[in-house]
């Protein structure tokens, strides 16, 4: 085929990459997918357009002619081998080339699933406690930011960016694949022949239970989209708790309400949205750059240690911590102690409900994120559902319920509702994965996804929380909600 008869190359498109595990790929390098039907090429990107194949003036294809010549020379060379020299090089198996070293043993599918669930349970508990701790010590007199969950969202996004771009912690996992697959000829992204590409390494990394536990379990539970939406509505309705900055002779608390103009409430709403989105997205990018900067000094986690020691240990740690939290909630050490009651409401109930939210988000993302490549439907559904539950629990916690009409259903009922908000909703919804997906999508899809998430969450809060706030009104809860009065 001559140059004049070559088919036209289709328009170049950017391909966005999603994560079936709810974990996004930070790297903007995309792989080229080809379909060898005829001479057409599809799904090309502007960064990885393959060079054109030169044409033979006599009508033949130089690449195919050269390949046939190489095959003919290999055949002639193999036929000239002596009978005692063994099989030809191309006919030998990989194990023979590597001195018959067996492939590394990998756990079965059900065992890998058990290890992954155990990591998610343990790190969701750890991430919830870390988020509650950050909220407590970042709520102090005179703080310039009165939404303490913001710093947890920033920290989780930073760690997500680091884990996504890191190339050293789990290097042993794909080095084994490169060693036992020397026929891999990928040279994309500056790789040497036989070295896996960045996209292939990320796929392998996302099958490691420890990585899933850190990225999905800890980062997803450390950040909370539902708390972000709750603070948005509280800023809009002028109910956002703020620490006291100046002493006063009268009675003063963090929930004292001073009337203000509606325009100020709108500005407060924009402040919460812009600060959370901008700082979290910036932390994700900075985390990725830090991972690249520390690439030469970042240690490796031995795969033998994770498979033989850490993964089995996590089965006992994850389920053991979860059962321990359940037993402490049912039978606290000293029921008559006020400190025990406070810790049961602010810590024990949240970590009791945390694993259920994390596991639900994990499997919803697996099932739904791949349906629409330009819109991560799984993460969106988890964030919206968790936001709705957050608003319902907040309303029940601040109104009289039951036969006696006690606010929040009494002390234990108020504590359970607080545990559902901080534990189940906080782990079901995530900001780190959300901003990672925004960063990885094409610009138009990213704006659409971010706008739909913010407007969808705010709309749910206006309908659920606003219908109670602007009708029957809210009462002060009878339990500690995490906003400690620090005067």
C-alpha positions, 0 to 999 in steps of 0.5 A: 500500500502506498502513502497515498492509500494510507487510511486517515488517522482518527482524531486524538482523544484523551482517555481518562482512567478510573479505578475499580477499587474507588482508588484513582490513578494520579499519573496523567500518562495513558496507555495506547489501545490498538485494534489490529483490524486491517490498518486502522488505529483507534483510541490514540492519545496526543502523547503516544501516537505510534510512528508510521510504518514505512511503505515499500515502493514495490508494494510490500510492507517493510515491517512484515518483510523484515519480520519474515526474514528474521523468522526465516533466519531463526529457522535456518539457525535452529536446523543447523544446531547439533542434536546435543545442544538441546531445544532452540532458545525460542522453544525454551520455557521461562523456568528454563531460562531462569535456572528452573526457579519456580514462580512465587506462590500467591494466595488463592482468591478467597484468601486474598479477599479475606486479607483485603477485607481485614485490612479495610476493617483495621485501617477504617477504624484507624482512619476514623480515630485519626479524623476525630483526633484531628477535628478535636485538636484543630478546633481551638479558640481563635482558629481561622478555619472553623470547619475542623474536618477540613484538615483531615480531608487535606491530610487524607488527600496528601497521603492518597497522592503519595500512595498513588504516585509512589514507585518504591513501597510495593516494588517487590510485587511487580519486580517478580512479574518483570523477572518471570515475564522477560518477554515483555517488550514494553518501552513506554514511559521510558521503561527498559525492554522487559520492564512493566509500564506505569499503568501495569505497575499500578494495576499490580499495586491495586491487588496488594491488600496492604495498598488497598487498606491504606488507600481505600481504608485509611485515606477514605475513612480519614476524609469525609464528604458527608461532614463536608456537606454538613458543614456547608449547610451549617454555614449556610443556615448560620449554625456552624459551631465556632470556638470562642475567641474573646472572653465574655462576662456572660454565658457563652458557648460554641453554638451561640447564634448571632443573626446576620444578613443572607449575603454573609451566609452565602459567602460563608457557604462559598468559603467552605466549598472553595477552601475544602476543594482547593486545599484537598486537590492541592494536597493531592498534587503535593503528595504526588510530587513528594512521592517522586522527590523521595523516590530514591530514599523511600524504602521497600516493603518486602512482599514476603513479609506482607504475604507471610506475616502482615496479611495473616496478622491483619485477619486477627487485628481487623476482626479483633479490634472490631469485636473489641469495640462491640464488646466495649459498647455493650459492656463498658468497664465503668458505666457510672463514670462520665468519662466512659460515657463520653468516650463511648459516644465520641470514639467507641460507637464511631469505630463500631460503625466505621468498617461497614461504611468502608466495606460498602464504599469499596464494593459499590465502587467496584460495581459502579465505577466502571459503568461510565468512564467519564463519571465515577458513579460508584464514588458519587453514589456512596457520597450521596447516600452517606450525605443523606444518612448524615442529614437524617441522623443530624435531624434526629439528634436535634429534635425530640423523638420517642414517646417521652419526646426526649431530644435524640432519644436520650443519651444512648440514642444520641451517642448511637446517632453520633456514631453513625455520623462519624463512623458509618457516614464518615467512612462511606463517603470520601474526599481523597478519592473524590479529588483524585478522580477530579484530577484524573478526569478530562477537564470537562468531565472533571468540572461536571463531576465536581459540580454534580457532587457539590450541588447534589450533596448541598441539595440533599442537605437543604431538603433533609436538614433544612426542612427540619431547621426551618420548620420545627427547629433544632434543640441542643443535643444531650450528648457530646458531638465532638465540638468541645467548648474551648474557652 
